[in-house]
Amino acid sequence: MFQLIGLVMVVVLIAGALAFTGSPALFSALPFELALIGGAGLGTLVIGNSPRVAGDALAGIGKAMRGAKWKRADYSDLLSGLSDLMSRARRGGMIAIEADIETPETSELFTSRPRLLADRAATSMITDSLRLHALNPGGKSPVAAHLEDAVASAAQTRHRAVGALNSLADALPALGIVAAVLGIIKTMSLIDQSPDVLGPMIATALLGTFLGVFLAYGLVGPLAARFGQVVDEEMQYLETIKTVITAWHEGIAPATAVELARAGLPVHLRPSVEDVDGSHANVAQFPPRRRDRVA
């Protein structure tokens, strides 16, 4: 909603200024110029990126308006779920959570957390790292390295879309100049006409430059910057998974590993200890979490 208010302010102010200073010729040319610059901009996005990255970049406009998807309640569910898995593995061995990590789509722990289950990157990080731990629980295993690589890979993939949207913003002023040059070419072909004819044509040509700069710095650029902030905030979710599982794998008790990750969250996303414990208690088939000191 906050970004929507800013978007409305920019559009209303610029459109109002254009209406106040413009002419009928400008408004008749406006749809054509927008289609020309916008279509060329989308073309550059397609040329310079894979279909997936281009799609993610366009979807990023919506994400920039909505904000990060992970809320405080999601972190509470995540931490309580990880605590459940690690506590059961500690008491009954990795066999106790084999069904959860092999088929999370049928696991009661994951299905009771549909937002976690729907995120393939987060679910895969949990199941793959616990599977690696199960292969060699008493010795060295690449769990920490795997988690580090998984977070880095996810960040790189998501920031490609941010970079694509930034590239689109960078291209729009130049595309506006192209539209202006086309208008000047048309004007020059009628150079023998009167100033009453040439004036509106020159103004229409300059409209392309105006639209290119406005779209770049007034809309697409700020949306790309906000999209980057949203991506960084959502990456905190994967970082939390990495922190908890890495600490537990290194021998820290489940309760301590969870608290370590919880305390490191930003204040606006950090659930209280009571929220995490309460979410844990709501899963009836799992025993209450124990505040053990030994892993």
TIKOLPA-849482 format. One line per 8 residues: number of its first residue (from 1); their letters; for each residue x, y, z of N, C-alpha, C. Coordinates in nm, 2 decimals, padded with zeros to 4 digits. Layout:
N
NUM	A	X,Y,Z,X,Y,Z,X,Y,Z; ...
//
This chain:
295
1	MFQLIGLV	00.08,-00.12,00.00,00.00,00.00,00.00,00.09,00.13,00.00; 00.20,00.12,00.08,00.28,00.24,00.08,00.34,00.27,-00.05; 00.39,00.17,-00.13,00.44,00.19,-00.26,00.33,00.24,-00.36; 00.21,00.19,-00.34,00.10,00.23,-00.43,00.07,00.38,-00.41; 00.08,00.43,-00.29,00.06,00.57,-00.26,00.16,00.65,-00.34; 00.29,00.61,-00.33,00.39,00.68,-00.40,00.37,00.68,-00.55; 00.33,00.56,-00.61,00.30,00.55,-00.75,00.19,00.64,-00.79; 00.08,00.65,-00.72,-00.03,00.74,-00.75,00.02,00.89,-00.75
9	MVVVLIAG	00.10,00.92,-00.65,00.15,01.06,-00.64,00.23,01.09,-00.76; 00.32,01.01,-00.80,00.41,01.04,-00.92,00.32,01.05,-01.04; 00.23,00.95,-01.07,00.16,00.96,-01.19,00.06,01.08,-01.20; 00.00,01.11,-01.08,-00.10,01.22,-01.08,-00.02,01.35,-01.10; 00.09,01.37,-01.03,00.17,01.49,-01.05,00.22,01.52,-01.19; 00.28,01.41,-01.25,00.34,01.42,-01.38,00.23,01.44,-01.48; 00.12,01.36,-01.47,00.01,01.37,-01.57,-00.06,01.51,-01.55; -00.07,01.56,-01.43,-00.13,01.69,-01.42,-00.04,01.80,-01.48
17	ALAFTGSP	00.09,01.79,-01.46,00.18,01.89,-01.52,00.17,01.88,-01.67; 00.16,01.76,-01.73,00.16,01.74,-01.87,00.02,01.80,-01.92; -00.08,01.78,-01.85,-00.21,01.83,-01.89,-00.21,01.98,-01.89; -00.14,02.04,-01.79,-00.14,02.18,-01.77,-00.06,02.25,-01.88; 00.05,02.19,-01.92,00.14,02.25,-02.01,00.13,02.20,-02.15; 00.06,02.09,-02.17,00.06,02.03,-02.30,-00.04,02.09,-02.40; -00.06,02.01,-02.51,-00.16,02.06,-02.61,-00.23,01.93,-02.66; -00.34,01.95,-02.74,-00.42,01.84,-02.79,-00.33,01.74,-02.87
25	ALFSALPF	-00.23,01.80,-02.94,-00.14,01.71,-03.02,-00.06,01.62,-02.94; -00.02,01.66,-02.82,00.06,01.58,-02.73,-00.03,01.46,-02.69; -00.15,01.49,-02.65,-00.24,01.38,-02.59,-00.28,01.28,-02.70; -00.29,01.33,-02.82,-00.32,01.24,-02.93,-00.20,01.15,-02.96; -00.08,01.20,-02.94,00.04,01.11,-02.97,00.08,01.03,-02.85; 00.02,01.06,-02.73,00.07,00.99,-02.61,00.05,00.84,-02.61; -00.06,00.78,-02.66,-00.07,00.64,-02.66,00.03,00.57,-02.76; 00.05,00.64,-02.87,00.15,00.58,-02.97,00.29,00.58,-02.91
33	ELALIGGA	00.33,00.69,-02.84,00.46,00.70,-02.78,00.48,00.60,-02.67; 00.38,00.59,-02.59,00.39,00.49,-02.48,00.40,00.35,-02.53; 00.32,00.32,-02.64,00.33,00.18,-02.69,00.47,00.16,-02.76; 00.52,00.26,-02.82,00.65,00.25,-02.89,00.76,00.23,-02.79; 00.77,00.31,-02.68,00.88,00.30,-02.59,00.86,00.18,-02.50; 00.73,00.16,-02.45,00.71,00.04,-02.37,00.73,-00.09,-02.44; 00.69,-00.10,-02.56,00.71,-00.22,-02.64,00.85,-00.25,-02.67; 00.93,-00.14,-02.70,01.07,-00.16,-02.73,01.14,-00.20,-02.60
41	GLGTLVIG	01.10,-00.14,-02.49,01.16,-00.17,-02.36,01.14,-00.32,-02.32; 01.01,-00.37,-02.34,00.99,-00.51,-02.32,01.07,-00.60,-02.41; 01.09,-00.55,-02.54,01.17,-00.63,-02.63,01.32,-00.64,-02.58; 01.37,-00.53,-02.53,01.51,-00.54,-02.48,01.52,-00.63,-02.36; 01.41,-00.64,-02.28,01.41,-00.73,-02.16,01.41,-00.87,-02.21; 01.34,-00.90,-02.32,01.33,-01.04,-02.37,01.46,-01.08,-02.44; 01.52,-00.98,-02.51,01.65,-01.01,-02.58,01.76,-01.04,-02.48; 01.77,-00.97,-02.37,01.88,-00.97,-02.28,01.87,-01.08,-02.17
49	NSPRVAGD	01.76,-01.15,-02.17,01.74,-01.24,-02.05,01.67,-01.37,-02.10; 01.69,-01.48,-02.02,01.62,-01.60,-02.04,01.47,-01.58,-02.01; 01.38,-01.67,-02.06,01.24,-01.65,-02.04,01.21,-01.65,-01.89; 01.28,-01.73,-01.81,01.25,-01.73,-01.67,01.29,-01.60,-01.60; 01.41,-01.55,-01.63,01.45,-01.42,-01.57,01.36,-01.31,-01.61; 01.33,-01.30,-01.74,01.24,-01.20,-01.79,01.10,-01.20,-01.72; 01.05,-01.32,-01.70,00.92,-01.34,-01.63,00.93,-01.30,-01.49; 01.05,-01.34,-01.42,01.06,-01.30,-01.28,01.08,-01.15,-01.27
57	ALAGIGKA	01.14,-01.08,-01.36,01.16,-00.94,-01.36,01.03,-00.87,-01.37; 00.94,-00.91,-01.46,00.81,-00.85,-01.47,00.72,-00.88,-01.35; 00.74,-01.00,-01.29,00.66,-01.04,-01.17,00.72,-00.95,-01.05; 00.84,-00.91,-01.06,00.90,-00.83,-00.96,00.83,-00.69,-00.94; 00.77,-00.65,-01.05,00.69,-00.52,-01.03,00.58,-00.54,-00.93; 00.51,-00.65,-00.94,00.40,-00.68,-00.84,00.46,-00.71,-00.71; 00.58,-00.78,-00.70,00.64,-00.80,-00.57,00.68,-00.67,-00.50; 00.73,-00.58,-00.58,00.77,-00.45,-00.53,00.65,-00.37,-00.47
65	MRGAKWKR	00.53,-00.39,-00.52,00.41,-00.33,-00.47,00.36,-00.40,-00.34; 00.37,-00.54,-00.34,00.32,-00.61,-00.23,00.41,-00.62,-00.11; 00.54,-00.62,-00.14,00.64,-00.64,-00.03,00.68,-00.78,-00.01; 00.76,-00.81,00.08,00.81,-00.95,00.11,00.70,-01.04,00.16; 00.70,-01.16,00.11,00.59,-01.25,00.14,00.61,-01.31,00.28; 00.73,-01.32,00.34,00.74,-01.38,00.47,00.71,-01.28,00.58; 00.62,-01.32,00.67,00.58,-01.23,00.78,00.63,-01.30,00.91; 00.60,-01.23,01.02,00.64,-01.28,01.15,00.59,-01.41,01.18
73	ADYSDLLS	00.46,-01.44,01.15,00.40,-01.57,01.17,00.47,-01.68,01.09; 00.52,-01.65,00.97,00.59,-01.75,00.89,00.72,-01.79,00.96; 00.79,-01.69,01.02,00.91,-01.72,01.09,00.88,-01.81,01.22; 00.77,-01.78,01.28,00.73,-01.86,01.40,00.71,-02.00,01.36; 00.64,-02.02,01.25,00.61,-02.16,01.20,00.74,-02.23,01.16; 00.83,-02.15,01.09,00.95,-02.21,01.05,01.04,-02.26,01.17; 01.06,-02.17,01.26,01.14,-02.21,01.38,01.08,-02.32,01.46; 00.95,-02.32,01.48,00.89,-02.43,01.55,00.90,-02.56,01.48
81	GLSDLMSR	00.89,-02.56,01.34,00.90,-02.68,01.26,01.04,-02.73,01.26; 01.14,-02.65,01.25,01.28,-02.69,01.26,01.31,-02.75,01.40; 01.25,-02.69,01.50,01.27,-02.74,01.64,01.22,-02.88,01.65; 01.10,-02.90,01.59,01.03,-03.03,01.60,01.12,-03.14,01.53; 01.17,-03.10,01.41,01.25,-03.20,01.34,01.38,-03.24,01.41; 01.45,-03.14,01.46,01.57,-03.16,01.53,01.56,-03.23,01.66; 01.45,-03.20,01.73,01.43,-03.26,01.86,01.39,-03.41,01.84; 01.31,-03.44,01.74,01.27,-03.58,01.72,01.39,-03.66,01.67
89	ARRGGMIA	01.48,-03.60,01.59,01.60,-03.66,01.54,01.69,-03.69,01.65; 01.70,-03.60,01.75,01.79,-03.62,01.86,01.74,-03.73,01.95; 01.61,-03.74,01.97,01.56,-03.85,02.06,01.55,-03.98,01.99; 01.51,-03.99,01.87,01.49,-04.12,01.80,01.58,-04.15,01.69; 01.68,-04.06,01.67,01.77,-04.08,01.55,01.71,-04.03,01.43; 01.79,-04.02,01.32,01.74,-03.97,01.19,01.63,-04.05,01.13; 01.61,-04.17,01.17,01.50,-04.26,01.13,01.37,-04.20,01.17; 01.37,-04.12,01.28,01.24,-04.07,01.33,01.18,-03.96,01.24
97	IEADIETP	01.27,-03.90,01.16,01.22,-03.79,01.07,01.24,-03.83,00.92; 01.27,-03.96,00.89,01.30,-04.00,00.76,01.18,-03.97,00.66; 01.06,-04.00,00.71,00.94,-03.98,00.63,00.92,-03.83,00.60; 00.96,-03.74,00.69,00.94,-03.60,00.68,01.04,-03.54,00.57; 01.16,-03.59,00.57,01.26,-03.53,00.48,01.26,-03.60,00.34; 01.20,-03.72,00.34,01.20,-03.79,00.21,01.07,-03.76,00.13; 00.96,-03.74,00.20,00.83,-03.70,00.13,00.77,-03.59,00.21; 00.82,-03.47,00.20,00.76,-03.36,00.27,00.62,-03.32,00.23
105	ETSELFTS	00.58,-03.36,00.11,00.45,-03.33,00.07,00.34,-03.41,00.14; 00.38,-03.52,00.20,00.29,-03.60,00.28,00.31,-03.59,00.43; 00.42,-03.51,00.47,00.45,-03.50,00.61,00.35,-03.41,00.68; 00.31,-03.45,00.80,00.22,-03.36,00.87,00.28,-03.23,00.92; 00.41,-03.24,00.94,00.48,-03.12,00.98,00.48,-03.02,00.87; 00.51,-03.06,00.75,00.52,-02.97,00.64,00.38,-02.93,00.59; 00.29,-03.02,00.58,00.15,-02.99,00.53,00.08,-02.89,00.63; 00.12,-02.89,00.76,00.06,-02.80,00.85,00.12,-02.66,00.84
113	RPRLLADR	00.22,-02.65,00.75,00.28,-02.52,00.72,00.29,-02.51,00.57; 00.17,-02.48,00.51,00.16,-02.48,00.36,00.25,-02.37,00.29; 00.27,-02.26,00.36,00.35,-02.16,00.30,00.50,-02.20,00.29; 00.54,-02.27,00.39,00.68,-02.33,00.38,00.69,-02.44,00.28; 00.59,-02.53,00.27,00.59,-02.64,00.18,00.58,-02.58,00.03; 00.51,-02.47,00.01,00.50,-02.42,-00.12,00.62,-02.36,-00.17; 00.72,-02.32,-00.09,00.84,-02.26,-00.13,00.95,-02.37,-00.15; 00.97,-02.41,-00.27,01.06,-02.52,-00.31,01.20,-02.50,-00.26
121	AATSMITD	01.25,-02.37,-00.27,01.39,-02.35,-00.22,01.40,-02.37,-00.07; 01.31,-02.32,00.01,01.32,-02.34,00.15,01.30,-02.49,00.19; 01.20,-02.56,00.13,01.18,-02.70,00.16,01.30,-02.78,00.12; 01.35,-02.76,00.01,01.47,-02.83,-00.04,01.59,-02.81,00.05; 01.61,-02.69,00.09,01.72,-02.66,00.18,01.71,-02.75,00.31; 01.59,-02.76,00.37,01.57,-02.83,00.49,01.59,-02.98,00.47; 01.52,-03.03,00.37,01.53,-03.18,00.35,01.66,-03.23,00.30; 01.73,-03.15,00.21,01.86,-03.19,00.16,01.96,-03.19,00.26
129	SLRLHALN	01.96,-03.08,00.34,02.07,-03.07,00.45,02.05,-03.18,00.56; 01.92,-03.21,00.59,01.90,-03.31,00.69,01.94,-03.45,00.64; 01.91,-03.47,00.51,01.95,-03.59,00.45,02.10,-03.61,00.45; 02.18,-03.50,00.42,02.32,-03.51,00.42,02.37,-03.54,00.57; 02.30,-03.48,00.66,02.34,-03.50,00.80,02.32,-03.65,00.84; 02.21,-03.71,00.79,02.18,-03.85,00.82,02.28,-03.94,00.76; 02.34,-03.90,00.65,02.44,-03.99,00.59,02.57,-04.01,00.67; 02.60,-03.90,00.75,02.72,-03.91,00.83,02.70,-03.82,00.95
137	PGGKSPVA	02.61,-03.86,01.04,02.58,-03.77,01.16,02.70,-03.76,01.26; 02.79,-03.86,01.26,02.89,-03.85,01.37,03.02,-03.79,01.32; 03.04,-03.77,01.19,03.16,-03.72,01.14,03.14,-03.59,01.05; 03.24,-03.56,00.98,03.24,-03.44,00.90,03.15,-03.47,00.78; 03.06,-03.38,00.75,02.97,-03.38,00.63,02.95,-03.24,00.57; 02.92,-03.23,00.45,02.92,-03.10,00.38,02.79,-03.02,00.41; 02.73,-03.04,00.53,02.60,-02.97,00.55,02.61,-02.82,00.55; 02.71,-02.77,00.62,02.73,-02.62,00.62,02.76,-02.57,00.49
145	AHLEDAVA	02.85,-02.64,00.41,02.88,-02.59,00.28,02.76,-02.60,00.18; 02.68,-02.70,00.20,02.56,-02.72,00.11,02.47,-02.60,00.14; 02.44,-02.57,00.27,02.35,-02.46,00.30,02.41,-02.33,00.25; 02.53,-02.30,00.27,02.59,-02.18,00.22,02.58,-02.17,00.06; 02.60,-02.28,-00.01,02.59,-02.28,-00.15,02.44,-02.26,-00.19; 02.35,-02.32,-00.12,02.21,-02.31,-00.15,02.16,-02.16,-00.14; 02.20,-02.10,-00.03,02.16,-01.96,-00.01,02.22,-01.87,-00.12; 02.35,-01.89,-00.15,02.42,-01.81,-00.25,02.35,-01.83,-00.39
153	SAAQTRHR	02.32,-01.95,-00.42,02.26,-01.98,-00.55,02.12,-01.92,-00.56; 02.04,-01.93,-00.45,01.91,-01.86,-00.45,01.92,-01.71,-00.47; 02.01,-01.65,-00.39,02.03,-01.51,-00.40,02.07,-01.46,-00.54; 02.16,-01.54,-00.60,02.21,-01.51,-00.74,02.10,-01.52,-00.84; 02.02,-01.62,-00.83,01.90,-01.64,-00.92,01.80,-01.52,-00.91; 01.77,-01.49,-00.78,01.67,-01.38,-00.76,01.72,-01.25,-00.80; 01.85,-01.22,-00.78,01.90,-01.09,-00.81,01.92,-01.07,-00.96; 01.92,-01.18,-01.04,01.93,-01.17,-01.18,01.80,-01.09,-01.23
161	AVGALNSL	01.69,-01.13,-01.17,01.56,-01.06,-01.21,01.57,-00.91,-01.17; 01.63,-00.88,-01.06,01.64,-00.74,-01.01,01.73,-00.67,-01.11; 01.84,-00.73,-01.15,01.93,-00.67,-01.25,01.87,-00.65,-01.39; 01.78,-00.74,-01.43,01.71,-00.73,-01.55,01.61,-00.61,-01.55; 01.55,-00.59,-01.44,01.46,-00.47,-01.42,01.54,-00.34,-01.42; 01.65,-00.34,-01.36,01.74,-00.23,-01.36,01.79,-00.19,-01.50; 01.82,-00.30,-01.57,01.86,-00.28,-01.71,01.75,-00.22,-01.80; 01.63,-00.26,-01.77,01.52,-00.20,-01.84,01.51,-00.05,-01.81
169	ADALPALG	01.52,-00.02,-01.68,01.51,00.12,-01.64,01.63,00.20,-01.71; 01.74,00.14,-01.72,01.86,00.21,-01.79,01.83,00.23,-01.94; 01.76,00.14,-02.00,01.74,00.15,-02.14,01.63,00.25,-02.18; 01.54,00.27,-02.09,01.42,00.36,-02.13,01.45,00.50,-02.17; 01.55,00.57,-02.11,01.58,00.70,-02.16,01.63,00.70,-02.30; 01.72,00.60,-02.33,01.77,00.59,-02.47,01.66,00.56,-02.57; 01.57,00.47,-02.53,01.45,00.44,-02.62,01.36,00.56,-02.64; 01.35,00.65,-02.53,01.28,00.77,-02.55,01.35,00.86,-02.65
177	IVAAVLGI	01.48,00.87,-02.65,01.55,00.95,-02.75,01.53,00.89,-02.89; 01.52,00.76,-02.90,01.50,00.70,-03.03,01.36,00.74,-03.08; 01.26,00.74,-02.99,01.13,00.79,-03.03,01.13,00.93,-03.07; 01.21,01.01,-03.00,01.22,01.16,-03.03,01.28,01.18,-03.17; 01.39,01.10,-03.20,01.46,01.11,-03.33,01.36,01.07,-03.44; 01.28,00.97,-03.42,01.18,00.93,-03.52,01.09,01.05,-03.55; 01.05,01.12,-03.44,00.96,01.23,-03.46,01.02,01.35,-03.53; 01.15,01.37,-03.50,01.23,01.47,-03.57,01.24,01.44,-03.72
185	IKTMSLID	01.27,01.31,-03.75,01.28,01.27,-03.89,01.15,01.30,-03.96; 01.03,01.27,-03.90,00.91,01.30,-03.96,00.89,01.45,-03.98; 00.93,01.53,-03.88,00.92,01.68,-03.89,01.00,01.73,-04.00; 01.12,01.68,-04.01,01.21,01.73,-04.11,01.16,01.71,-04.25; 01.08,01.60,-04.27,01.03,01.57,-04.40,00.92,01.67,-04.44; 00.88,01.75,-04.34,00.77,01.85,-04.37,00.83,01.99,-04.33; 00.96,02.01,-04.35,01.02,02.14,-04.31,00.97,02.26,-04.38; 00.90,02.24,-04.49,00.85,02.35,-04.57,00.71,02.40,-04.52
193	QSPDVLGP	00.66,02.33,-04.42,00.53,02.37,-04.37,00.54,02.49,-04.28; 00.43,02.55,-04.24,00.43,02.66,-04.15,00.46,02.63,-04.01; 00.50,02.73,-03.93,00.53,02.70,-03.79,00.41,02.64,-03.71; 00.29,02.68,-03.76,00.17,02.62,-03.69,00.16,02.47,-03.71; 00.22,02.42,-03.81,00.23,02.27,-03.84,00.35,02.21,-03.77; 00.46,02.28,-03.78,00.59,02.22,-03.73,00.60,02.22,-03.58; 00.54,02.33,-03.52,00.55,02.34,-03.37,00.49,02.22,-03.30; 00.36,02.18,-03.33,00.31,02.06,-03.26,00.39,01.93,-03.29
201	MIATALLG	00.44,01.92,-03.41,00.52,01.80,-03.45,00.65,01.79,-03.37; 00.71,01.91,-03.35,00.84,01.91,-03.27,00.80,01.87,-03.13; 00.70,01.93,-03.07,00.66,01.90,-02.94,00.62,01.75,-02.92; 00.56,01.70,-03.02,00.53,01.55,-03.01,00.65,01.47,-03.01; 00.75,01.51,-03.09,00.88,01.44,-03.10,00.95,01.44,-02.96; 00.95,01.56,-02.90,01.01,01.57,-02.77,00.94,01.49,-02.66; 00.81,01.46,-02.69,00.74,01.38,-02.59,00.80,01.24,-02.57; 00.87,01.19,-02.67,00.93,01.06,-02.65,01.05,01.07,-02.55
209	TFLGVFLA	01.13,01.17,-02.56,01.23,01.19,-02.46,01.17,01.21,-02.32; 01.07,01.28,-02.31,01.00,01.30,-02.18,00.95,01.17,-02.12; 00.89,01.09,-02.20,00.83,00.96,-02.15,00.94,00.87,-02.11; 01.05,00.86,-02.19,01.16,00.77,-02.16,01.22,00.80,-02.03; 01.25,00.93,-02.00,01.31,00.97,-01.87,01.21,00.95,-01.76; 01.08,00.98,-01.78,00.98,00.97,-01.67,00.97,00.82,-01.64; 00.95,00.73,-01.74,00.93,00.59,-01.71,01.06,00.53,-01.64; 01.18,00.58,-01.68,01.30,00.52,-01.62,01.31,00.56,-01.47
217	YGLVGPLA	01.31,00.69,-01.45,01.34,00.75,-01.32,01.22,00.77,-01.23; 01.10,00.77,-01.28,00.98,00.79,-01.21,00.91,00.66,-01.17; 00.92,00.56,-01.25,00.85,00.43,-01.23,00.94,00.31,-01.22; 01.00,00.27,-01.33,01.07,00.14,-01.34,01.19,00.14,-01.25; 01.27,00.25,-01.25,01.39,00.25,-01.16,01.35,00.24,-01.01; 01.26,00.32,-00.96,01.22,00.30,-00.82,01.16,00.16,-00.79; 01.08,00.11,-00.88,01.02,-00.03,-00.86,01.13,-00.13,-00.86; 01.24,-00.12,-00.94,01.35,-00.21,-00.94,01.42,-00.20,-00.81
225	ARFGQVVD	01.44,-00.08,-00.76,01.51,-00.07,-00.63,01.43,-00.13,-00.52; 01.30,-00.11,-00.52,01.22,-00.17,-00.42,01.21,-00.33,-00.43; 01.21,-00.37,-00.55,01.22,-00.52,-00.58,01.34,-00.58,-00.52; 01.46,-00.51,-00.53,01.58,-00.55,-00.47,01.57,-00.56,-00.32; 01.51,-00.46,-00.26,01.49,-00.47,-00.12,01.40,-00.59,-00.07; 01.30,-00.61,-00.15,01.21,-00.73,-00.12,01.29,-00.86,-00.13; 01.37,-00.87,-00.23,01.45,-01.00,-00.25,01.54,-01.01,-00.13; 01.61,-00.91,-00.09,01.70,-00.92,00.02,01.62,-00.96,00.15
233	EEMQYLET	01.50,-00.90,00.17,01.43,-00.93,00.29,01.38,-01.08,00.29; 01.34,-01.13,00.17,01.30,-01.27,00.16,01.41,-01.36,00.18; 01.53,-01.32,00.14,01.65,-01.41,00.16,01.67,-01.44,00.31; 01.62,-01.35,00.39,01.64,-01.37,00.54,01.58,-01.50,00.58; 01.47,-01.54,00.51,01.41,-01.67,00.55,01.50,-01.79,00.53; 01.57,-01.79,00.41,01.67,-01.89,00.38,01.79,-01.88,00.48; 01.83,-01.76,00.51,01.94,-01.75,00.60,01.90,-01.80,00.74; 01.78,-01.79,00.78,01.74,-01.84,00.91,01.75,-02.00,00.91
241	IKTVITAW	01.70,-02.06,00.80,01.72,-02.20,00.79,01.86,-02.24,00.80; 01.95,-02.17,00.73,02.09,-02.20,00.73,02.15,-02.19,00.87; 02.11,-02.09,00.94,02.16,-02.07,01.08,02.12,-02.18,01.17; 01.99,-02.21,01.17,01.94,-02.32,01.26,02.01,-02.45,01.24; 02.00,-02.50,01.11,02.05,-02.63,01.08,02.20,-02.64,01.09; 02.27,-02.54,01.06,02.42,-02.54,01.07,02.46,-02.55,01.22; 02.39,-02.47,01.30,02.42,-02.47,01.45,02.39,-02.61,01.50; 02.28,-02.67,01.47,02.24,-02.80,01.52,02.34,-02.91,01.47
249	HEGIAPAT	02.38,-02.90,01.34,02.47,-02.99,01.29,02.61,-02.99,01.36; 02.64,-02.87,01.41,02.77,-02.86,01.48,02.76,-02.90,01.63; 02.64,-02.94,01.67,02.63,-03.00,01.80,02.56,-02.91,01.90; 02.50,-02.80,01.86,02.43,-02.71,01.95,02.29,-02.77,01.97; 02.23,-02.76,02.09,02.10,-02.81,02.12,02.00,-02.75,02.03; 01.89,-02.82,02.00,01.78,-02.76,01.91,01.73,-02.63,01.96; 01.70,-02.62,02.09,01.64,-02.50,02.15,01.74,-02.38,02.13; 01.87,-02.41,02.15,01.97,-02.30,02.14,01.98,-02.26,02.00
257	AVELARAG	01.98,-02.36,01.91,02.00,-02.33,01.76,01.88,-02.24,01.72; 01.76,-02.27,01.76,01.64,-02.19,01.72,01.65,-02.05,01.78; 01.69,-02.04,01.91,01.70,-01.91,01.97,01.81,-01.83,01.91; 01.92,-01.89,01.86,02.03,-01.82,01.79,01.97,-01.75,01.67; 01.89,-01.83,01.59,01.84,-01.77,01.47,01.73,-01.67,01.49; 01.65,-01.70,01.59,01.54,-01.60,01.63,01.59,-01.47,01.67; 01.70,-01.47,01.75,01.75,-01.34,01.80,01.82,-01.26,01.69; 01.86,-01.33,01.58,01.93,-01.26,01.47,01.83,-01.20,01.37
265	LPVHLRPS	01.70,-01.22,01.39,01.61,-01.17,01.29,01.58,-01.02,01.32; 01.55,-00.94,01.21,01.51,-00.80,01.23,01.39,-00.79,01.33; 01.38,-00.68,01.40,01.28,-00.67,01.50,01.14,-00.69,01.45; 01.11,-00.64,01.33,00.97,-00.64,01.27,00.94,-00.78,01.22; 01.04,-00.87,01.21,01.01,-01.01,01.17,01.03,-01.11,01.28; 01.09,-01.07,01.39,01.13,-01.16,01.50,01.01,-01.20,01.58; 00.97,-01.33,01.58,00.86,-01.38,01.67,00.91,-01.38,01.82; 00.82,-01.38,01.91,00.86,-01.39,02.05,00.88,-01.54,02.08
273	VEDVDGSH	00.95,-01.56,02.19,00.97,-01.70,02.23,00.84,-01.77,02.26; 00.74,-01.70,02.31,00.61,-01.75,02.34,00.54,-01.79,02.21; 00.56,-01.71,02.10,00.50,-01.74,01.97,00.56,-01.87,01.91; 00.69,-01.88,01.92,00.75,-02.01,01.87,00.71,-02.13,01.95; 00.71,-02.12,02.08,00.67,-02.23,02.17,00.52,-02.26,02.14; 00.44,-02.16,02.13,00.29,-02.18,02.11,00.27,-02.25,01.97; 00.34,-02.20,01.87,00.33,-02.27,01.74,00.37,-02.41,01.75; 00.47,-02.44,01.82,00.52,-02.57,01.84,00.42,-02.66,01.91
281	ANVAQFPP	00.35,-02.60,02.01,00.25,-02.68,02.09,00.13,-02.71,02.01; 00.10,-02.63,01.91,-00.02,-02.65,01.83,-00.01,-02.78,01.74; 00.11,-02.83,01.72,00.12,-02.95,01.64,00.11,-03.07,01.74; -00.01,-03.13,01.75,-00.04,-03.22,01.86,00.04,-03.35,01.86; 00.08,-03.39,01.74,00.14,-03.52,01.74,00.29,-03.52,01.78; 00.34,-03.40,01.80,00.48,-03.39,01.84,00.49,-03.35,01.98; 00.58,-03.41,02.06,00.59,-03.38,02.20,00.65,-03.24,02.22; 00.62,-03.18,02.33,00.67,-03.04,02.36,00.82,-03.03,02.35
289	RRRDRVA	00.86,-02.91,02.31,01.00,-02.89,02.29,01.07,-02.88,02.43; 01.19,-02.95,02.44,01.26,-02.95,02.56,01.38,-02.86,02.55; 01.41,-02.78,02.66,01.52,-02.69,02.66,01.65,-02.76,02.70; 01.69,-02.85,02.61,01.81,-02.93,02.65,01.93,-02.84,02.62; 02.04,-02.87,02.70,02.16,-02.80,02.68,02.26,-02.88,02.60; 02.24,-03.01,02.59,02.33,-03.10,02.52,02.27,-03.14,02.39; 02.34,-03.13,02.27,02.29,-03.17,02.15,02.28,-03.32,02.14
//
